[in-house]
Amino acid sequence: MSSKLVAAGLFSVLAVFALVPLGVLLLRSTGEGWLSVWREDGALWALRGTLLTASGAALFALVIGLPVAILLGRTDLAWARAARTLLTLPSAIPPYIWAMGWVALANPRAGLLNLVLGPGTLDIYGAAGIAFVLGGAGLPLVVLPTLAALSRIDASLEEAARLSGASVWKTLLAVPVPLALPSALSGAALVFLSSASSFGVPYILGVTANPPTPTLTTRLYGEVLMGAGGLHRAAVLSLGLLVIAVSVLVLNAWLSGRSAVRLSSGKGLSHRPLPLGRARWVTSLLVMALLAVVIILPLSAVFLTSVQPTWGELRGLTFSHWQGVLSSPRTLAAAGRSAMLSLAAAALVTGLGLAIATTRRKWLETVGDGIFALPGTVFALALIVTFSRDLRFIAFERVALVLALGNTLTLLLIAYVAKHLAYGIRNSSDGLSQLDPSLAEAARLSGASGPRAFLDAVVPQLRGPLGAAFLLTFLTCMTELTVSVLLVPTGAEVLGTLVFELQSYADPASASVIACAFIVMILIVITTTSVVARARGARR
Amino acid sequence: MASVELTGLFKQYGATPVVRGVSLRVEPGSLLALLGPSGCGKTTTLRLIAGLETPDAGTIAIGERLVSDGAQHVAPEKRGLGMVFQSYAVWPHKSVEQNVAYPLQLQKRSREEISQRVSEALGWVRLTGLGGRLPQQLSGGQLQRVALARALVAKPGVLLLDEPLSNLDLALREELRGEIAALRARLGITMILVTHDQSEALALADTVAVMNGGRIEQLAAPEVFYRAPATPFVAGFVGGANLLEGRAEGGFFHWRESRFTLPAEVSTANAEGVLAVRPEDFLVTLGQGGGEPELTLSARLFAGQQVEYRFMVGEAVLRCMGPPLAVSPGAKVRVSIARALFFAR
């Protein structure tokens, strides 16, 4: 009985802050005059930009990710552990930091690579550059699920191919490639979706390109800046992103339905890596060189930018920017705001996620997943459209409730929580499903009430997954840009928007300092959690 | 110590009835075993008593108190019970002491009382000195002892045991069985034990309820089950009897192609029914004589002092125990019945 009430309560929270706004946006986007908005100058051009850069990114991630995953997963490639660790980084670090790195490397006039290769050799601005950077940032989305699929292929399948007369390379093409292809394709579809939803990268690399390469997200941002009329046009254009997102998710569901069929479940599998023979060292060097270019090079460039005295100047490196930025009141205020928002968001995501998971209602979990998959720009726009005016509710004909959320940090917090709720739900529900129900029952029989038993016997077992959800949400919100840039109240910037402002308008060196701080923070959290996890694993 | 009384207990999951009209009474201080194959409803019955499930109909009384009457259900924590789970359910984030102390902490006992009673309880289950250990550092048998101590520490009126020994290996099972019996003698607590292991049930219980298909087939003292099983199912499940479905006629029993002479004590009118014959109640002989059927031996399994002879008769298998004979599979052997029970249809 009470679980039904809890589920209904949670659903109404989701409805008020996510589903209703999305409905409002949907109504607006197909409202009066929507066709003329799409016919306006540049609207279809922006759609084209989105499709082009997102397809390019997906293709790049697939073409690089699939072979790398096959080599890592099925052969005796050298330095495989280091490569696997490196490959988790691109999704841990926000995409706009990669774009900042590539601006420093391949700005046609003063990029570091162009200083070496001669001015104008490389140009990161424009559609190709956007696709390259987004594809690199999306590599883990292809590599990790492909590796997971590959680990479920029994070595005897490959050995059978070799005994039939196939060489190592032909074997790779004949067995693991087709078996892992559905997972890789579904990963590439997710790269497409995340690239189409991306805002920072196309803004940094597209708006100042020659000719400019607008995408739907950057155009929506421009429209929102223009005020009321722009908001209407933005609402209409957001439908384009929404349709793209839904089609990708449908395609992906279909793909994952197909990939589930043929692979073994994991028990009694034998793993024997295929020997690359004489090609081993060449192949290993190539893979590491590739990862160095895609991952290490841009991160180093961000660091170099932060210590350059003036942009594009490599002599007289100095930490003076660091001192200036880290002690400036503007940075400190933004950092304080971000930290408060991220802590609150992480706590709410973990708590609400746990609450939703304990109701064991699949459809509630699906709502959370759906919001997560939506482009952040669309979701932020839905909140703006719905809450920009104060909403008044009259209850019992007397009490007036005013919901004045427009232009407040509260609305930004709501967006953070709703957008990342899926982290909390997924981690809690995975953790709960692995738990022996008699642990809670034993507490009941010991004299604990239902809620007390949950707190004493269940929650402590979920510390791992709940902590992971908390940290993941915290880190994501600390560096978040796409949603923040639309919802940040005037005069109350957060870290993500501060970096974005500095990078796009004035001061890449200062932006790089904060970006470096982000990278350090992310690396610290990743290494501590993996060390803690390993220590805990060793104790068992 | 308290009595437990169930009347007309019903429980179904969706459209599947699991417990169908169970009534019984457990006297204060006695041990009742619920015995049956998996899916017979014994664990559900125990969980109904614990309050972890609510019955669709029927009543449950613990001591003088009605804890469930089909409409109102007392929460499990307010029933004054202790329970030991098949999976131990020892909390991995608490030390042994903290696990055992938990029920007392919930009762808000003083710190001195808790520590004194915890060490007393650890003494009952011979875990003195291991209080500081974490569950990961304990063996399966030790974990189950922790679970026992935790269930007993608050001196519950009734102790419920859900297949407490089935996750342990044979030697440990024997050892813990002895300890449960000793604890019972010492604490005099009422116990309800769920098990699928008949030797466990017969060894420990004052009363055994054999369950099948959600109902109690027979409720009696252990020694009764061998002498007088109430149904063919009980004879088969508890005594391991062969169940021959056939017809009794004129002092003979017709089963498939064979005709056995019925033992003198089986006096029955001519009727269709089931003849329950325990393996050791067959006589397997080599000589001729008598009109008893000759069956083809299909397997001969050495079992210490005795030998088990198996005969495939159509799709049925007859299992007989007897002294070693010099025969090998494929030989014809004479089989007769020394003792049997007849259940008319």
Interface residues (C-beta under 8 A of the other chain):
Chain A: D436 S438 L439 E441 A442 A443 R444 L445 S446 G447 A448 S449 G450 R452 A453 D456 A457 P460 Q461 R463 R539 R540
Chain B: A50 G51 L52 A75 P76 E77 L81 G82 M83 F85 Q86 S87 A89 V90 W91 P92 H93 Y102 P103 L106 Q107 Q136 A147 R150 A151 A154 L160
